[in-house]
Structures are given as structure tokens and as C-alpha cells.
Amino acid sequence: METIFVNLAQGFQVALTPMNIFWTTFGGVLGTIIGMLPGLGPATGVAVLLPLTFAMGPVGAMITMAGVYYGAMFGGSRASILLNTPGDGAAIASCFDGYPMTLNGRAEAALAISAIASFIGGMIANVALVFVALPVARFSLHFGPAEYCLLMLFALAATAAMSKDKMLLGFIGMFLGLMIATVGQDGLTGISRFTFGVLELQGGIDFLIIIIGIYALGEVFKSFKTVHDPNKKMQTKFGKIWITREDWKRSWPAILRATPLGFFIGALPGAGGTMAALMSYNNEKTFSKHPEEFGKGAIEGLAAPEAANNASSVGALIPMMTLGIPGSGTTAVMLGALLMLGLQPGPLLFEQQPEVAWGMIASMFIGNFILVIVNLPLASVLVRLLAIPGKILYPIILGLAFIGTYAITSSTIDFFTLIIFGLIGMFMEKAKIPSSPLILAGIVGGTMEQSFRQALLISNSDMKIFVGSPIALVLIALTVISVGWPLAKGAFSKKAGKAA
């Protein structure tokens, strides 16, 4: 324990130098801006910085890249809240209640709680990173292909069951997402599936294109009818960017529940912030005393995913730093940067290059303070977006969507894919099919299929591998509970209503 505090003190000595404070601020602010732009996300921001890392040196490079990572988690929710356009995958769940809060005239509270929840989630996760990095990393090594498959199945089932009144529609959305995930080359055999001869589909459909299409274009298409509606008033006057005592009372338990969940999921290689945010949202809705308010502007429905995705970004650093295994797409880029700089990630990194490892960890404490100071005043500027007339705002959203799509794939073919998913999003809205199960299934479907088939190859097609470990049994139980609990709760409520 004493060694940890000595190392952390050494890390603060490194992080508090003027140059490293500059890199922390630069990375955090850049990440916030990148997070707001649809389709870019932290991985793109870190990748853009790679050529500059040689001039920064190892410590400055890691501090800046980490700042971009958690800064993008702060910024990703801005477009979700104001425009219903998630900046990246981890900001999807912020659309569910963040945008309805904006429509209800509570954009100020939504922006404030997103910054507060991100700050608290990030700070708690940083403390956890200091003390439990190695134990969590060792535990995550117990997840084989079967456990990963069951983890993703649990996430899908829990998300599809989020609305007990529309559970069937949730599962329909999930199966649509799994169908989309099969497009492209089979990862194990190399056989093309459902590409219809289009070479650009060989690599599958990027999940960010699905997100941008369903949310950004879907929102624009849906709004065509009301863009010239004289009765539709845009909010032009804004109060203080803060929350009420009642908002805080409802939000803080959600933040404290979501943070450890997000941290643990982030520490699992490949799980990522999207799964953490969606699972934390589902967790809050399942156990809420007011589940009917979710999707209509429940502030805890925004606080939970914001805390979870920031905590997951910290958790994703654990396997990268301690084992050399990237926990997310962004940490994969950071891993490449470490290797380029001549550093070898793993347990020896903390012994041989403590100034790099502990300097980066200490900078994350400082960076979270800087970002919450920057983001709260900045929010008062961002809410002015709501005063822009729809006939000007919607073309801007379309432009950002197409620019973001091209930035992802550098292919104009994906413009057509984007439009198709925009139409799908509009029709799903009309049919009341929830979009979150489709999105999550599109993201994890390919990985889940590969994990399932790898597990069968390892076990020589013996299905017992899926019940062969305590972790697998716990995940199966959680999957059953996630579907059964809302059904049982609904049945008891109906029975009580009839009795009354």
C-alpha cells in the first residue's frame, strides 16, 4: 500500500510540470471537440496524434493520448443531448433521455449532469485504477471465448428487455442487428456473406455508420414534416447550467451504481464503452422506481451511462498497461504508440518506466478537474445551438453525418448505406421498435459469433463448454434474470392492480 502512494506521488511530480499540464489540457480539450463530431471518436483523435508523439516524448505522448480518450467521453454526449446525434458509440445511451430532456426544455440540466457524472465516474475509476489494476487484469484473463460469448448474450438480452411493455419489439430490433452483423467476410472461413457482389461490403458495415444513420439522419428525416411548423418554438433563453437538488437526489445513486459496472466492463478486452453505457442504462431502468419516465427525460437515465462510459475508458487502460492487451479500439492505437516509442507494455512498464505509467495515471486526476471546469462554462455556449432554426440546423447535421462517415471509411459507397440506415431509423421510430438492441447487436454480433465458434472449436463441438466455468454459470443466471425480472415485475404489478 505504501509503495502505491509513493509511486502515485512520483506520478504527480511528473504530471504537474508546466509542459505536462499543457499536454493534459490540450489532449482533454481536443478530445472534447472530437467527441462532439459524429463519427470521429477517441480512436480517430489518438490516431491523428500519432505523428506528433515523437516530438512529445513518451510521457507527454501518453498523457496527451489519455486526455483525448477521456476528453472524448466528456464531449461525446453533447451532440447526443442537443441534436440526438451521438458523437461516438459510447454516447448512444445519452440520446435516450438526454435528447428528451432537451425537448422538455431542460437542456441546461442535461449538459450539467453529463459533465458532473463524467467527472465523478472518471475520478472514482482513477482511484480504482491505482488500487485494483493488476487484480482486475488478472481476473479478466479468466474470460475465454465461451465467457465472452455469454457476456455479450447477457448484454443483448438485458438491452432487448429494457422495456417490459415492448420486449418483443426489443428482441425484433436485436435480431435485425444480428442480421446486419453477418454482412461481410466470415472471420473464420473468409467466405463473403450478404455482400451482393459489392466489394465495399466485404469488411462489413461499420457500426458508427449504423449509429449515425439511425440517430442523425433518422432524426432529420423524422423532422422534415415539422421543419416549417410555425407552432414549433425553439428554446432561445437559457438559465444557469446546473441541476436542482431533486436532480442530484435522483442522479447520485445512479452514478455510484454505474461507475463500478463501467470500470469492470472497460477492463474486459473488446467490451468497450458502448456496452458499458447500455448495460448501465438498462440496470437503472430495471431497478428504478419510475421506469415509465425512462426515454422521456429521466435525469438518472442520462447520469448512469455518462458515469459508466467515462469509467470504462479508465478501465480499458488496465489490460493495455498491465498485460499489453488493448481493452478497446482507442487503447489499441495507444498500444501501437507505446511500441513505436520503444516502450513494452506489461507489468514491467511500472517497474522500468514508472514515470510513464504513474505520470499518465496522475495526469488523469488533473485532467478530469480541468475538463469539468472547461465543460460547464462551455455548456452555456453549446445550448445556443437550440436557437438555430431547423432549416439551418438540419443541413448542418446532415453535413456532419456525411463528413463523419467519409472520415470513417473514405468510401462514398457508405453514403448510400448511411441513407438506408437513416430510413430504417425513421421507420423504426414509427413502428416503436427500440433502436438500442439493434445498435448493440450490430456492434457485438460479429465478435459474439466468432467467440461462439471458437468455443465450439476448442471443445470439439461440445456445448458443455458454455456451462463449464463459474463465470459462465453466473452470466447465464444474469441473462435469465434480465429477461425474467421485468416480466415477473410486470405480472406482479398487474395482479396488484386488479386486486386494488
C-alpha positions as CSV (number, residue, x, y, z in Angstrom):
1,M,0.0,0.0,0.0
2,E,2.8,2.4,0.9
3,T,4.5,1.6,-2.4
4,I,1.4,2.6,-4.3
5,F,1.3,6.0,-2.6
6,V,5.0,6.6,-3.2
7,N,4.6,5.8,-6.9
8,L,1.5,8.0,-7.2
9,A,3.3,10.9,-5.6
10,Q,6.1,10.4,-8.1
11,G,3.5,10.4,-10.9
12,F,2.1,13.7,-9.7
13,Q,5.6,15.2,-9.7
14,V,5.8,14.3,-13.4
15,A,2.2,15.3,-14.3
16,L,2.4,18.7,-12.5
17,T,5.2,20.1,-14.6
18,P,4.1,23.0,-16.7
19,M,4.6,21.2,-20.0
20,N,2.7,18.1,-18.9
21,I,-0.2,20.2,-17.6
22,F,-0.3,21.8,-21.0
23,W,-0.4,18.4,-22.7
24,T,-3.2,17.3,-20.3
25,T,-5.3,20.3,-21.1
26,F,-4.5,20.1,-24.8
27,G,-5.5,16.4,-25.0
28,G,-8.6,16.9,-22.9
29,V,-10.0,19.9,-24.9
30,L,-9.1,18.3,-28.2
31,G,-10.8,15.1,-27.1
32,T,-14.0,17.0,-26.1
33,I,-14.2,18.6,-29.6
34,I,-13.5,15.3,-31.4
35,G,-16.1,13.6,-29.2
36,M,-18.7,16.1,-30.3
37,L,-18.2,15.4,-34.0
38,P,-20.3,12.5,-35.3
39,G,-18.3,9.5,-36.5
40,L,-14.8,10.5,-35.3
41,G,-14.5,9.4,-31.7
42,P,-11.4,9.0,-29.5
43,A,-9.7,6.3,-31.6
44,T,-9.6,8.7,-34.6
45,G,-8.3,11.6,-32.4
46,V,-5.5,9.4,-30.9
47,A,-4.6,8.1,-34.4
48,V,-4.3,11.7,-35.7
49,L,-1.9,12.5,-32.9
50,L,0.5,9.6,-33.6
51,P,2.9,11.5,-35.9
52,L,3.2,14.2,-33.1
53,T,4.1,11.7,-30.4
54,F,7.7,11.5,-31.4
55,A,8.1,15.2,-30.6
56,M,6.3,14.9,-27.3
57,G,8.4,12.2,-25.7
58,P,6.9,9.0,-24.1
59,V,5.4,10.8,-21.0
60,G,3.9,13.7,-22.9
61,A,2.6,11.4,-25.6
62,M,0.8,9.1,-23.2
63,I,-0.6,12.0,-21.2
64,T,-2.0,13.6,-24.3
65,M,-3.5,10.5,-25.8
66,A,-5.1,9.6,-22.5
67,G,-6.5,13.1,-22.4
68,V,-8.0,12.7,-25.8
69,Y,-9.6,9.4,-24.7
70,Y,-11.4,10.6,-21.6
71,G,-12.0,14.0,-23.1
72,A,-14.0,12.4,-26.0
73,M,-16.1,10.7,-23.3
74,F,-16.9,14.1,-21.9
75,G,-17.7,15.6,-25.3
76,G,-19.5,12.7,-27.0
77,S,-22.7,13.3,-25.1
78,R,-23.0,17.0,-26.2
79,A,-24.3,16.2,-29.7
80,S,-26.4,13.3,-28.2
81,I,-28.2,15.7,-25.8
82,L,-28.6,18.7,-28.1
83,L,-29.1,17.0,-31.6
84,N,-29.8,13.4,-30.9
85,T,-26.6,12.6,-32.8
86,P,-24.1,10.6,-30.7
87,G,-20.5,11.7,-31.2
88,D,-19.3,8.1,-30.8
89,G,-20.6,4.7,-29.8
90,A,-20.3,5.2,-26.1
91,A,-22.6,8.2,-26.3
92,I,-25.6,6.3,-27.7
93,A,-27.3,5.8,-24.4
94,S,-27.1,9.5,-23.7
95,C,-29.6,10.0,-26.5
96,F,-32.3,8.0,-24.8
97,D,-33.0,10.6,-22.0
98,G,-30.6,13.4,-22.8
99,Y,-32.4,14.5,-26.0
100,P,-35.9,14.2,-24.4
101,M,-34.6,16.4,-21.6
102,T,-33.7,19.0,-24.3
103,L,-37.1,18.7,-25.9
104,N,-38.6,19.2,-22.4
105,G,-36.7,22.5,-22.1
106,R,-34.1,21.0,-19.7
107,A,-31.0,21.2,-21.9
108,E,-29.1,23.1,-19.1
109,A,-29.7,20.3,-16.6
110,A,-28.8,17.6,-19.1
111,L,-25.5,19.2,-20.0
112,A,-24.7,19.9,-16.4
113,I,-25.4,16.3,-15.2
114,S,-23.4,14.8,-18.1
115,A,-20.3,16.8,-17.0
116,I,-20.8,16.1,-13.3
117,A,-21.5,12.4,-13.9
118,S,-18.5,12.1,-16.2
119,F,-16.3,13.8,-13.7
120,I,-17.4,11.7,-10.7
121,G,-17.3,8.4,-12.8
122,G,-13.8,9.3,-14.1
123,M,-12.4,10.2,-10.7
124,I,-13.7,7.1,-8.9
125,A,-12.4,5.0,-11.7
126,N,-9.0,6.6,-11.5
127,V,-8.8,5.8,-7.8
128,A,-9.9,2.2,-8.6
129,L,-7.2,2.1,-11.3
130,V,-4.5,2.9,-8.8
131,F,-5.5,0.1,-6.4
132,V,-7.0,-2.7,-8.5
133,A,-5.3,-2.5,-11.8
134,L,-3.4,-5.8,-11.5
135,P,-6.1,-7.9,-9.8
136,V,-8.8,-6.8,-12.3
137,A,-6.4,-7.5,-15.2
138,R,-5.7,-11.0,-13.9
139,F,-9.4,-11.7,-13.4
140,S,-10.2,-10.7,-17.0
141,L,-7.8,-13.3,-18.2
142,H,-10.3,-16.0,-17.0
143,F,-12.7,-14.9,-19.8
144,G,-12.3,-17.4,-22.6
145,P,-14.3,-17.5,-25.9
146,A,-17.3,-19.1,-24.1
147,E,-17.4,-16.5,-21.3
148,Y,-17.1,-13.6,-23.8
149,C,-20.0,-15.1,-25.9
150,L,-22.2,-15.4,-22.8
151,L,-21.2,-11.8,-21.6
152,M,-22.4,-10.4,-25.0
153,L,-25.5,-12.5,-24.9
154,F,-26.3,-11.2,-21.5
155,A,-25.7,-7.6,-22.7
156,L,-28.0,-8.2,-25.7
157,A,-30.8,-9.8,-23.7
158,A,-30.6,-7.2,-21.0
159,T,-30.8,-4.4,-23.6
160,A,-33.7,-6.0,-25.5
161,A,-35.6,-6.5,-22.3
162,M,-35.2,-2.8,-21.2
163,S,-38.8,-2.1,-21.9
164,K,-41.1,-4.7,-20.4
165,D,-44.1,-3.4,-22.4
166,K,-42.2,-3.6,-25.7
167,M,-39.9,-6.6,-25.0
168,L,-41.0,-8.4,-28.2
169,L,-40.1,-5.3,-30.3
170,G,-36.8,-5.1,-28.4
171,F,-36.0,-8.7,-29.5
172,I,-37.0,-7.9,-33.1
173,G,-34.6,-5.0,-33.0
174,M,-31.9,-7.3,-31.6
175,F,-32.3,-9.9,-34.4
176,L,-32.2,-7.2,-37.0
177,G,-28.9,-6.0,-35.5
178,L,-27.5,-9.6,-35.5
179,M,-28.5,-9.9,-39.2
180,I,-26.6,-6.7,-40.0
181,A,-23.6,-8.0,-38.1
182,T,-23.3,-11.0,-40.5
183,V,-22.7,-8.8,-43.6
184,G,-19.1,-9.1,-44.9
185,Q,-16.4,-11.8,-44.8
186,D,-16.7,-14.6,-42.3
187,G,-13.9,-14.1,-39.8
188,L,-13.0,-17.8,-39.6
189,T,-13.6,-19.0,-43.2
190,G,-13.2,-15.9,-45.3
191,I,-16.4,-16.6,-47.2
192,S,-18.4,-13.5,-48.2
193,R,-21.9,-13.3,-46.7
194,F,-24.8,-11.0,-47.9
195,T,-22.5,-8.6,-49.8
196,F,-24.5,-9.0,-53.0
197,G,-21.3,-8.5,-55.0
198,V,-20.4,-5.1,-53.5
199,L,-16.7,-5.2,-52.7
200,E,-17.0,-2.3,-50.2
201,L,-19.2,-4.6,-48.0
202,Q,-16.5,-7.3,-47.7
203,G,-15.3,-5.7,-44.5
204,G,-18.9,-5.5,-43.1
205,I,-20.9,-2.4,-42.1
206,D,-19.1,-0.1,-39.6
207,F,-21.2,0.2,-36.5
208,L,-20.6,4.0,-36.4
209,I,-22.3,4.3,-39.8
210,I,-25.3,2.4,-38.3
211,I,-25.4,4.8,-35.4
212,I,-25.0,8.0,-37.4
213,G,-27.7,6.8,-39.9
214,I,-30.3,5.7,-37.4
215,Y,-29.8,8.6,-35.0
216,A,-28.6,11.6,-37.0
217,L,-30.3,11.0,-40.4
218,G,-33.3,9.3,-38.8
219,E,-33.9,12.5,-36.7
220,V,-33.5,14.7,-39.7
221,F,-35.9,12.6,-41.8
222,K,-38.4,12.5,-39.0
223,S,-38.3,16.2,-38.6
224,F,-38.9,17.1,-42.2
225,K,-42.7,17.5,-41.6
226,T,-42.2,20.0,-38.7
227,V,-39.2,22.0,-40.0
228,H,-41.6,24.8,-41.2
229,D,-44.1,24.3,-38.5
230,P,-44.8,27.9,-37.1
231,N,-46.1,26.4,-33.8
232,K,-42.8,24.7,-33.2
233,K,-40.8,27.0,-30.9
234,M,-37.1,26.6,-30.4
235,Q,-35.7,27.4,-26.9
236,T,-33.8,30.7,-27.2
237,K,-33.4,31.7,-23.5
238,F,-31.4,29.6,-21.1
239,G,-30.9,29.6,-17.4
240,K,-27.9,28.6,-15.3
241,I,-26.1,25.4,-16.5
242,W,-26.7,23.5,-13.3
243,I,-29.0,21.0,-11.6
244,T,-31.6,21.2,-8.9
245,R,-31.4,19.4,-5.5
246,E,-34.1,17.0,-6.7
247,D,-32.0,16.2,-9.8
248,W,-29.0,15.5,-7.7
249,K,-31.0,13.3,-5.3
250,R,-32.1,11.2,-8.3
251,S,-28.7,11.1,-10.0
252,W,-26.1,10.3,-7.4
253,P,-27.2,6.7,-6.7
254,A,-27.3,6.0,-10.4
255,I,-23.7,7.4,-10.8
256,L,-22.4,5.3,-7.9
257,R,-24.0,2.2,-9.4
258,A,-22.9,2.8,-12.9
259,T,-19.3,3.6,-12.2
260,P,-18.0,0.2,-11.0
261,L,-20.0,-1.5,-13.7
262,G,-18.5,0.7,-16.4
263,F,-15.0,0.3,-14.9
264,F,-15.2,-3.5,-14.9
265,I,-16.6,-3.8,-18.4
266,G,-14.0,-1.4,-19.7
267,A,-11.3,-3.7,-18.2
268,L,-12.6,-6.6,-20.3
269,P,-10.7,-6.5,-23.7
270,G,-13.0,-5.7,-26.5
271,A,-16.1,-4.9,-24.4
272,G,-15.8,-1.1,-24.6
273,G,-17.8,2.0,-23.5
274,T,-20.8,1.3,-25.7
275,M,-21.6,-1.9,-23.8
276,A,-20.9,-0.3,-20.5
277,A,-23.2,2.7,-21.2
278,L,-26.1,0.5,-22.5
279,M,-25.8,-2.0,-19.6
280,S,-25.7,0.8,-17.0
281,Y,-28.8,2.4,-18.6
282,N,-30.6,-1.0,-18.6
283,N,-29.6,-1.5,-15.0
284,E,-31.0,1.8,-13.9
285,K,-34.3,1.3,-15.8
286,T,-34.7,-2.2,-14.3
287,F,-34.4,-1.2,-10.7
288,S,-35.9,2.3,-11.0
289,K,-39.0,3.3,-9.0
290,H,-40.1,5.3,-12.1
291,P,-39.2,3.1,-15.1
292,E,-42.0,4.7,-17.1
293,E,-40.1,8.0,-17.1
294,F,-37.1,6.5,-19.0
295,G,-36.9,7.6,-22.6
296,K,-39.0,10.7,-21.7
297,G,-36.3,12.7,-19.9
298,A,-35.3,10.8,-16.7
299,I,-32.2,12.5,-15.5
300,E,-30.8,9.3,-13.9
301,G,-31.1,7.7,-17.4
302,L,-28.5,10.2,-18.5
303,A,-26.3,10.3,-15.4
304,A,-25.8,6.5,-15.4
305,P,-24.4,6.0,-18.9
306,E,-22.3,9.2,-18.7
307,A,-20.6,7.9,-15.5
308,A,-20.2,4.4,-17.0
309,N,-18.6,5.4,-20.3
310,N,-16.0,7.6,-18.5
311,A,-15.3,4.8,-16.0
312,S,-14.9,2.3,-18.9
313,S,-12.3,4.5,-20.6
314,V,-10.2,4.3,-17.5
315,G,-10.9,0.6,-17.1
316,A,-9.8,-0.1,-20.7
317,L,-6.3,1.2,-19.8
318,I,-5.8,-1.7,-17.3
319,P,-5.2,-4.6,-19.8
320,M,-3.2,-2.3,-22.1
321,M,-0.8,-1.1,-19.4
322,T,-0.5,-4.3,-17.3
323,L,-0.8,-7.1,-19.9
324,G,-0.2,-5.4,-23.3
325,I,-3.7,-6.3,-24.4
326,P,-5.8,-3.4,-25.8
327,G,-9.1,-3.1,-23.9
328,S,-10.7,-1.0,-26.7
329,G,-10.1,0.4,-30.2
330,T,-8.6,3.5,-28.7
331,T,-6.2,1.7,-26.4
332,A,-5.1,-0.5,-29.4
333,V,-3.9,2.7,-31.1
334,M,-2.3,3.8,-27.8
335,L,-0.6,0.4,-27.6
336,G,0.8,0.9,-31.0
337,A,2.1,4.3,-29.9
338,L,3.8,2.8,-26.9
339,L,5.6,0.3,-29.1
340,M,6.6,3.0,-31.6
341,L,8.2,4.9,-28.7
342,G,10.2,1.9,-27.7
343,L,8.2,1.0,-24.6
344,Q,7.0,-2.5,-23.8
345,P,3.5,-2.6,-22.2
346,G,3.1,-5.0,-19.4
347,P,3.8,-5.4,-15.6
348,L,7.5,-4.4,-16.3
349,L,6.3,-1.0,-17.6
350,F,5.5,0.0,-14.0
351,E,9.0,-1.1,-12.8
352,Q,11.2,0.0,-15.8
353,Q,9.3,3.2,-16.8
354,P,7.4,4.3,-13.7
355,E,7.4,8.0,-14.8
356,V,5.4,7.0,-17.9
357,A,2.9,4.7,-16.2
358,W,2.3,6.7,-13.0
359,G,2.7,10.0,-14.7
360,M,-0.2,9.1,-17.0
361,I,-2.4,7.9,-14.1
362,A,-1.7,11.1,-12.1
363,S,-2.5,13.2,-15.2
364,M,-5.9,11.7,-15.4
365,F,-6.8,13.1,-12.0
366,I,-5.7,16.5,-13.1
367,G,-7.4,16.2,-16.5
368,N,-10.8,15.4,-15.0
369,F,-10.7,18.6,-12.9
370,I,-9.6,20.6,-16.0
371,L,-12.4,19.1,-18.1
372,V,-15.2,19.7,-15.7
373,I,-14.0,23.3,-15.3
374,V,-13.9,23.7,-19.1
375,N,-17.1,21.8,-19.9
376,L,-19.5,23.5,-17.6
377,P,-18.9,27.1,-18.9
378,L,-18.7,25.7,-22.4
379,A,-22.2,24.2,-22.0
380,S,-23.7,27.7,-21.9
381,V,-22.3,28.3,-25.4
382,L,-23.4,24.9,-26.7
383,V,-27.0,25.2,-25.7
384,R,-27.2,28.2,-28.1
385,L,-27.4,25.5,-30.9
386,L,-31.0,25.1,-29.9
387,A,-31.8,28.6,-31.1
388,I,-30.7,27.8,-34.7
389,P,-33.8,27.3,-36.9
390,G,-34.4,23.8,-38.1
391,K,-34.0,24.7,-41.8
392,I,-30.4,25.7,-41.0
393,L,-29.6,23.2,-38.2
394,Y,-30.7,20.0,-40.0
395,P,-28.5,20.6,-43.1
396,I,-25.6,21.1,-40.7
397,I,-26.4,17.8,-39.0
398,L,-26.5,16.1,-42.5
399,G,-23.2,17.7,-43.4
400,L,-21.6,16.5,-40.2
401,A,-23.1,13.0,-40.7
402,F,-21.7,12.6,-44.2
403,I,-18.3,14.1,-43.2
404,G,-18.1,11.7,-40.3
405,T,-19.0,8.8,-42.5
406,Y,-16.3,9.6,-45.0
407,A,-13.8,10.1,-42.2
408,I,-14.5,6.5,-41.0
409,T,-14.2,4.6,-44.3
410,S,-13.0,7.1,-47.0
411,S,-15.6,5.5,-49.3
412,T,-18.5,7.3,-51.0
413,I,-20.4,3.9,-51.2
414,D,-21.1,4.2,-47.5
415,F,-23.1,7.4,-48.2
416,F,-25.8,5.1,-49.6
417,T,-25.5,2.8,-46.6
418,L,-25.9,5.9,-44.3
419,I,-29.1,6.9,-46.1
420,I,-30.5,3.4,-45.9
421,F,-30.0,3.3,-42.1
422,G,-31.5,6.8,-41.8
423,L,-34.7,5.5,-43.4
424,I,-34.5,2.4,-41.2
425,G,-34.2,4.6,-38.1
426,M,-37.3,6.7,-39.2
427,F,-39.4,3.6,-39.8
428,M,-38.2,2.0,-36.5
429,E,-39.4,5.2,-34.8
430,K,-42.8,4.9,-36.4
431,A,-43.1,1.2,-35.6
432,K,-42.0,1.9,-32.0
433,I,-39.1,-0.6,-32.3
434,P,-36.3,0.4,-29.9
435,S,-33.0,1.2,-31.6
436,S,-30.6,0.3,-28.7
437,P,-30.9,-3.5,-29.2
438,L,-30.2,-3.2,-32.9
439,I,-27.2,-0.9,-32.3
440,L,-25.7,-3.2,-29.6
441,A,-26.3,-6.3,-31.7
442,G,-24.7,-4.7,-34.7
443,I,-21.6,-3.8,-32.6
444,V,-21.1,-7.1,-30.7
445,G,-22.8,-9.5,-33.1
446,G,-19.7,-10.3,-35.1
447,T,-17.5,-10.8,-32.0
448,M,-20.2,-12.9,-30.3
449,E,-20.4,-15.2,-33.3
450,Q,-16.6,-15.6,-33.5
451,S,-16.4,-16.3,-29.8
452,F,-19.2,-18.9,-30.1
453,R,-17.5,-20.7,-32.9
454,Q,-14.1,-20.5,-31.3
455,A,-15.6,-22.0,-28.1
456,L,-17.0,-24.9,-30.2
457,L,-13.7,-25.5,-31.9
458,I,-11.8,-25.6,-28.6
459,S,-14.4,-28.0,-27.1
460,N,-14.7,-30.2,-30.3
461,S,-18.3,-29.0,-30.6
462,D,-19.2,-29.9,-27.0
463,M,-21.8,-27.4,-25.8
464,K,-20.8,-28.2,-22.2
465,I,-18.1,-25.6,-22.5
466,F,-20.8,-22.9,-22.1
467,V,-21.6,-24.2,-18.6
468,G,-18.0,-25.3,-17.7
469,S,-16.9,-22.5,-15.5
470,P,-18.4,-20.5,-12.6
471,I,-18.2,-17.3,-14.6
472,A,-20.2,-18.9,-17.4
473,L,-22.9,-20.0,-14.9
474,V,-23.1,-16.6,-13.4
475,L,-23.6,-15.0,-16.8
476,I,-26.3,-17.4,-17.7
477,A,-28.1,-16.7,-14.5
478,L,-27.8,-12.9,-15.1
479,T,-29.2,-13.4,-18.6
480,V,-32.2,-15.3,-17.3
481,I,-32.8,-12.7,-14.6
482,S,-32.5,-9.8,-17.1
483,V,-35.4,-11.2,-19.1
484,G,-37.4,-12.8,-16.3
485,W,-37.2,-9.9,-13.8
486,P,-39.1,-7.3,-15.9
487,L,-41.7,-10.0,-16.8
488,A,-42.2,-11.0,-13.2
489,K,-42.3,-7.4,-12.1
490,G,-45.0,-6.6,-14.7
491,A,-47.1,-9.6,-13.8
492,F,-47.0,-8.7,-10.1
493,S,-47.9,-5.1,-10.9
494,K,-50.9,-6.2,-13.0
495,K,-52.0,-8.6,-10.2
496,A,-51.7,-5.9,-7.6
497,G,-53.7,-3.5,-9.9
498,K,-56.5,-6.0,-10.3
499,A,-56.6,-6.6,-6.6
500,A,-56.8,-2.9,-5.9
